[in-house]
Every structure is written in C-alpha cells, then in structure tokens.
C-alpha cells in the first residue's frame, strides 16, 4: 500500500493545493485590473490566447468567457502554429496573451517576439516570474502557485484558468460590456470556489478511488462535452495520456455523431462532462449518451447537479463536482479527471509524477 501511495505523491499534493493557488490569483485582482485598463485604453480589437499543451487548453476554456462578457473577439491558438495562422493578420491594435507554466516554452516565447514586432500589447501568464516569457512580455501575471514538481500540470492549470477569469471580469468591468450585477454575481461565485474545492476534494478523492478500476484495463476512451466543457474534455484527454497512459480523444457533443460514434461499442469507454444547467448543452449530451449506451459502451459521467437530482440510469458511474456558473465550470470539472488520472495510474503501477518520455519543460 505504501508503494502505491508513493506513486503520484507530488501530483496528489499539488491537486490538493489548488484552493490555495486559486486564492492567490483572486488576491491579485488589483494588479490584474491595471492590465485590464491597459487593454481597454489601448482599444484592443482582438485578443489571441496562445500556449502549448495544458496552457493551450486553459486559454481555449476561458476564451468562451472572454467572448461572452468582454465583447472583444478572442481566439486561441497553439503557440507553434501562431506564426503560420495568426502572424499574417496581426495588427498593432491586437493583444497577445501567452500562457506557459514554466515561461520557457520556445514557440510561446517566439510568438511574443513576433507580436511585439507588430506593436501588439503582450501579456505573459506564468508560474515563473524570472522566466524568459516574463522578461520579454510587456506585462506579466505571476501565478504564484509555488513549485509544481509533478510533470502533470494540475494546480498551475487551474491557476491559469483563474487568472484568465479574473482578467476577463476586469475587462468587462472597465468596458461596461455586461451589466455590473452580472459581473458581481460571477465575482461572488469565483471567490467561493476555493472553499468549495477545499471542502469537496477529500470526498471527491475517496469516491474516485472506489472507481479507479473502471478504467484500469482501458486503453482508449472518448471524452465528450460542449461549450467550455469541450475544452475541459481536451485537457482530460491529455491528462489520461500523460499520467495514466490511456489514449483519450476529446470531441464536442455535436461533432461526435459525425463519424466517431461508429467506434462506440462494448470495448469503448466514454467520459461525459455534464453541466447542471437545463439547457441545450445538457439535453443534447444526454440524448447522445443514451444512443451510445444502446451500443453497450461504458459511460462515466462527471457532472454538476442540483440537490437530489438523479443522473440517468444509463451512466455506469457518476462523479459529482460542485456547481458553479457556466463561465467557471472548467475550474471544477477538471478536478475529477485529475484525481481519476492519479488513481488509475496508481492502480496500474504507474507514476504520474514522472510520465514516461515527458519532461516539465518542452523544447518546442
């Protein structure tokens, strides 16, 4: 038992440090507000969120929030594709926000250099204030999450989500792009999340330990979601690959029936990211899961639910996370997959702290 618990000890420790990391980001509201004012005063026309791996997923997840509340068209791109896809349309009125846990990702830094050549406003988001990214960017948001020793990005990923959430709220406040009542409502919810996560993590972890055998022999699964949950599905797929050596493939709910559904059968596992809102996102996903279950696939649902709501009987396993507003759902939904990856790895004798062939800083 001690040998099993020693596997992923850093990963577990850092997942449980997520509430503290979020609080530290929220406490930087005044600093981040100054950046929001610069963005508004510069009359930024477009925002490009760039990164690699988990950092890209963080940008993609929060681009939904940026587009919804700031009224500034916001796009996410892999930093290694930036020079090919974004460079041809860059203008000095644009803002490029580069996201990198280490601050040393080569293509992310090169993208900032390109953006500066065009006179764009540049912002780096990193956990390393002494990094090259911090040095070259016009402004920096320091995640201040402390050392992350596991190769898997867990607390820094959630801190990136938090930093982008705060920035989008402050831009919306400065621009008056949505009603102040809505901004205040989202802020109140964001401030509550660290305590929600702190109280639920031990319970969530114990529940997931009971179900870790569910994916023990799985080598392939689909992860489904829509809206910002689609971005969470992408990060979940990466975590399963990195930490548990399970090939996961993310699909938007509406896209899955266009071909990939043919692979859903009794040999397939499905992980579904299910929101609590009674909207089209949820209705379409549940309809799809019912179709998939008719093909005898195994389904694990990560869901938000109102009190006493029962999940459909065609879910083989249900893992509940705290409710929050749609904009902030990526912060809580990913917790279940991070813990699931940890426990599947342990069950299979793998160490998610040091995945095979991976290092903390990419050379690209």
C-alpha positions in Angstrom: 0.0 0.0 0.0 2.8 2.4 0.8 4.4 1.7 -2.5 1.2 2.6 -4.3 0.7 5.8 -2.4 4.3 6.8 -3.2 3.3 6.8 -6.8 2.0 10.3 -7.7 2.7 11.8 -4.3 3.6 15.1 -5.9 0.6 15.0 -8.2 -1.8 14.4 -5.2 -0.1 17.1 -3.1 -0.4 19.6 -5.9 -4.1 18.8 -6.7 -4.8 19.5 -3.0 -3.0 22.8 -3.3 -5.5 24.0 -5.9 -7.7 26.0 -3.5 -4.6 27.9 -2.3 -3.5 28.6 -5.8 -6.9 30.0 -6.7 -7.0 32.3 -3.7 -3.6 33.7 -4.6 -4.8 34.5 -8.1 -8.0 36.1 -6.8 -5.9 38.2 -4.4 -4.2 39.7 -7.5 -7.4 41.4 -8.6 -6.0 44.9 -8.2 -2.9 44.1 -10.3 -4.9 42.4 -13.0 -7.3 45.3 -13.1 -4.4 47.5 -14.2 -3.8 45.2 -17.1 -7.5 45.3 -17.9 -7.3 49.1 -18.0 -4.4 49.0 -20.4 -6.3 46.7 -22.7 -9.4 48.9 -22.7 -7.4 52.2 -23.0 -5.5 50.7 -26.0 -8.9 49.9 -27.5 -7.7 46.3 -28.3 -9.6 44.9 -31.3 -8.7 41.2 -30.9 -7.2 39.0 -28.2 -5.1 36.0 -29.0 -4.6 33.4 -26.3 -1.6 31.2 -27.1 0.0 28.3 -25.4 1.0 24.6 -25.7 -0.5 21.5 -24.1 -2.4 22.3 -20.9 -1.7 26.0 -21.3 -3.4 26.0 -24.7 -6.4 24.2 -23.1 -6.6 26.8 -20.4 -6.7 29.6 -23.0 -9.3 27.7 -25.0 -11.5 27.0 -22.0 -11.6 30.7 -20.9 -12.0 32.1 -24.5 -15.7 31.3 -24.1 -15.8 33.6 -21.1 -13.8 36.3 -22.9 -16.1 36.3 -25.9 -19.2 36.2 -23.8 -18.5 39.1 -21.4 -15.8 41.3 -22.8 -17.2 41.9 -26.4 -13.6 41.6 -27.6 -13.2 38.9 -30.2 -10.9 36.3 -28.6 -9.2 33.4 -30.3 -7.0 30.6 -29.0 -4.1 29.1 -31.0 -1.3 26.7 -30.4 1.9 28.8 -30.0 3.7 26.6 -32.5 1.1 27.5 -35.1 0.9 31.2 -34.3 3.5 32.3 -36.9 1.6 30.5 -39.6 -2.0 31.2 -38.7 -2.1 34.5 -36.8 1.0 36.4 -37.9 -0.4 37.3 -41.3 -3.4 39.1 -39.7 -1.7 40.7 -36.7 -2.2 44.4 -36.1 -0.9 46.9 -33.5 -4.4 47.1 -32.0 -4.3 43.4 -31.0 -3.3 41.8 -27.7 -1.4 38.6 -27.4 -1.6 36.7 -24.1 0.9 33.9 -23.8 0.3 31.2 -21.3 3.2 29.0 -20.1 3.6 27.3 -16.7 7.4 27.3 -17.0 7.7 30.5 -19.0 10.3 28.8 -21.1 8.3 27.2 -23.9 10.3 28.1 -27.0 7.5 28.7 -29.5 5.4 30.6 -27.0 8.3 33.0 -26.4 8.9 33.3 -30.2 5.2 34.2 -30.7 5.6 37.0 -28.2 8.6 38.3 -30.1 6.6 38.3 -33.3 3.7 40.1 -31.7 6.0 42.8 -30.3 7.4 43.4 -33.8 3.8 44.3 -34.9 3.4 46.6 -31.9 0.8 44.4 -30.2 0.2 44.5 -26.5 1.8 41.4 -24.9 1.0 39.7 -21.6 2.6 36.6 -20.2 0.9 34.3 -17.7 3.4 32.1 -16.0 4.4 30.4 -12.7 8.0 31.6 -13.2 8.4 35.4 -12.8 12.1 35.1 -13.7 11.4 33.2 -17.0 12.2 34.4 -20.5 8.4 34.8 -21.1 8.1 37.2 -18.1 11.2 39.1 -19.3 10.1 39.6 -22.9 6.3 40.4 -22.3 5.1 43.9 -21.8 3.2 42.7 -18.7 3.1 39.6 -16.6 0.6 37.8 -14.4 2.6 35.6 -11.9 0.5 32.5 -11.0 2.4 32.4 -7.7 1.4 28.7 -7.3 4.7 27.6 -5.7 6.8 24.7 -7.1 4.9 22.2 -9.2 7.2 19.1 -9.1 4.9 16.7 -10.9 5.2 16.8 -14.7 1.4 16.9 -14.9 0.1 20.4 -14.7 -2.7 20.4 -12.1 -2.6 23.4 -9.8 -0.9 25.6 -12.4 -3.6 24.6 -15.0 -6.4 25.7 -12.6 -4.4 28.8 -11.7 -4.2 29.7 -15.3 -8.0 29.4 -15.6 -8.4 31.6 -12.6 -6.0 34.3 -13.9 -7.9 34.4 -17.2 -11.3 34.5 -15.4 -10.2 37.5 -13.3 -8.8 39.3 -16.3 -11.9 38.8 -18.4 -14.1 40.0 -15.5 -11.9 43.1 -15.0 -12.0 43.9 -18.7 -15.8 43.6 -18.7 -16.0 45.9 -15.6 -13.8 48.5 -17.3 -15.7 48.3 -20.6 -19.2 48.0 -19.1 -19.7 45.3 -21.7 -22.2 43.5 -19.4 -24.3 44.6 -16.5 -22.5 45.2 -13.2 -25.0 42.9 -11.5 -23.8 40.0 -13.6 -20.1 40.9 -13.1 -20.7 41.0 -9.3 -22.6 37.7 -9.4 -19.7 35.9 -11.3 -17.2 37.5 -8.9 -19.0 36.3 -5.9 -19.1 32.8 -7.3 -15.4 32.9 -8.2 -14.4 33.9 -4.7 -16.5 31.0 -3.3 -14.8 28.3 -5.5 -11.6 27.9 -3.5 -13.6 27.0 -0.4 -16.0 24.8 -2.4 -13.0 22.9 -3.8 -11.2 22.7 -0.5 -14.2 21.0 1.1 -15.0 18.7 -1.7 -11.6 17.4 -2.6 -11.2 14.8 0.1 -14.7 13.4 -0.6 -14.2 13.5 -4.3 -10.9 11.7 -4.0 -12.3 8.9 -1.9 -15.2 8.5 -4.3 -12.8 8.3 -7.3 -10.6 5.7 -5.5 -13.6 3.4 -5.5 -14.0 3.7 -9.2 -10.4 3.7 -10.4 -10.7 0.1 -11.5 -13.3 1.3 -14.0 -10.6 2.4 -16.5 -7.8 0.1 -15.3 -7.8 -2.1 -18.4 -9.0 0.6 -20.7 -6.5 1.8 -23.4 -8.9 4.0 -25.3 -11.7 6.3 -24.4 -13.7 9.3 -25.7 -14.3 12.4 -23.6 -17.4 14.4 -24.6 -18.6 17.9 -23.7 -19.7 21.2 -25.3 -19.1 24.9 -24.7 -16.3 25.3 -22.2 -16.7 21.7 -21.3 -15.3 20.8 -24.7 -12.0 22.5 -23.7 -12.1 20.5 -20.4 -12.6 17.3 -22.4 -9.4 18.2 -24.3 -7.4 18.7 -21.1 -8.9 15.5 -19.7 -7.7 13.6 -22.8 -4.2 15.0 -22.3 -4.2 14.1 -18.6 -5.2 10.5 -19.3 -2.5 10.1 -21.9 0.2 11.7 -19.8 -0.5 10.3 -16.4 -2.3 7.0 -17.0 -1.1 6.0 -20.5 -4.7 5.8 -21.7 -5.4 7.1 -25.2 -8.2 9.7 -24.8 -9.8 11.6 -27.6 -12.0 14.7 -26.9 -15.0 15.5 -29.0 -17.6 18.2 -29.0 -21.0 16.7 -28.3 -22.4 17.8 -31.6 -19.4 16.6 -33.5 -19.2 13.0 -32.1 -22.1 11.7 -34.2 -20.4 12.8 -37.4 -18.3 9.7 -37.7 -16.6 8.8 -34.3 -19.8 7.4 -32.9 -19.2 4.3 -35.1 -16.4 3.3 -32.7 -18.6 3.4 -29.6 -19.2 -0.2 -28.6 -18.7 -2.6 -25.8 -14.9 -2.1 -26.0 -15.2 1.6 -25.6 -15.2 3.9 -22.5 -16.9 7.2 -22.6 -16.3 10.1 -20.1 -19.0 12.7 -20.3 -18.7 16.2 -18.9 -22.3 17.1 -17.9 -23.3 20.6 -16.8 -26.1 21.3 -14.3 -28.0 23.9 -16.4 -31.1 22.5 -18.0 -30.1 23.8 -21.5 -29.4 22.5 -24.9 -25.8 21.6 -24.0 -27.1 19.2 -21.3 -30.1 17.9 -23.3 -28.0 17.1 -26.4 -25.3 15.4 -24.4 -27.8 13.2 -22.5 -29.5 12.3 -25.8 -26.2 11.3 -27.2 -25.2 9.2 -24.2 -28.5 7.3 -24.5 -27.6 6.4 -28.1 -24.1 5.4 -27.1 -25.4 3.2 -24.2 -27.6 1.3 -26.7 -24.2 0.2 -28.3 -23.1 -1.1 -24.8 -20.3 1.3 -24.3 -19.3 2.0 -20.7 -20.1 5.6 -19.6 -18.6 7.6 -16.7 -20.3 10.9 -16.1 -18.6 13.9 -14.4 -21.5 16.1 -13.5 -22.8 19.1 -11.7 -26.2 18.5 -10.3 -28.8 20.4 -8.3 -29.6 18.9 -4.9 -31.2 15.5 -5.0 -31.1 15.3 -8.8 -30.5 11.8 -10.1 -28.3 11.2 -13.1 -29.7 8.9 -15.8 -29.6 5.2 -15.2 -27.5 4.6 -18.4 -24.5 6.1 -16.6 -22.4 3.3 -15.3 -20.5 5.6 -12.9 -21.4 9.2 -11.8 -18.9 11.5 -10.2 -20.3 14.7 -8.8 -18.4 18.0 -8.6 -19.6 21.4 -7.1 -22.0 23.5 -9.1 -20.9 26.8 -10.5 -21.8 29.2 -13.3 -21.0 28.1 -16.9 -18.1 30.5 -17.3 -16.3 29.0 -14.4 -17.1 25.3 -14.9 -13.7 24.4 -16.3 -12.2 25.1 -12.9 -14.3 22.5 -11.1 -14.9 19.9 -13.8 -11.2 19.2 -14.4 -10.7 18.2 -10.7 -12.4 14.8 -11.2 -10.3 13.9 -14.2 -7.0 15.0 -12.4 -7.9 12.7 -9.5 -9.1 9.9 -11.8 -5.8 10.0 -13.7 -3.9 9.8 -10.4 -5.8 6.8 -9.2 -5.8 4.9 -12.5 -2.0 5.4 -12.7 -1.6 4.0 -9.2 -3.8 1.1 -9.9 -1.6 0.2 -12.9 1.6 0.8 -11.1 2.5 4.0 -13.0 4.0 7.2 -11.5 2.1 10.2 -12.9 4.8 12.5 -11.3 7.2 11.3 -13.9 5.4 10.1 -17.0 7.5 8.1 -19.5 9.3 10.2 -22.1 8.0 13.5 -20.7 9.7 16.4 -19.0 8.3 19.5 -17.3 9.6 22.0 -20.0 9.1 21.3 -23.6 11.9 22.2 -26.1 9.2 23.5 -28.5 
